[in-house]
Amino acid sequence: MPVATSISKFPAIRRDIAVIVDDKISADELVIAVAATSPELIRGVRIFDIYKGAGIEAGRKSVAIGLILQETSRTLTDEDADTVMAAAIANLEDKFAAELRD
């Protein structure tokens, strides 16, 4: 039986990051790690690009990750989003030796 959930009246914010990680790290591992960073604010995490080739060293890949951030009780500020993004990046660096891609 489907369960209805209420829709927040506060807008969602989308932020993207790209990181370079070892080829053996799965997209699922990255998604789970990012989502666990701030589950109360991260509403969605999705991989939208994986790149290997020129500009990326052999045995590594660039993974672009989109995050949807939303708070149910208030509108998020850019500062809130920046804090969540910094924590997500730190988590990826810590767990997977990820490097932020410019």
Secondary structure, DSSP 8 states (H G I E B T S, - for coil): --------SS--EEEEEEEEEETTS-HHHHHHHHHHH-TTTEEEEEEEEEE-STTS-TTEEEEEEEEEE--SSS---HHHHHHHHHHHHHHHHHHH--EE--
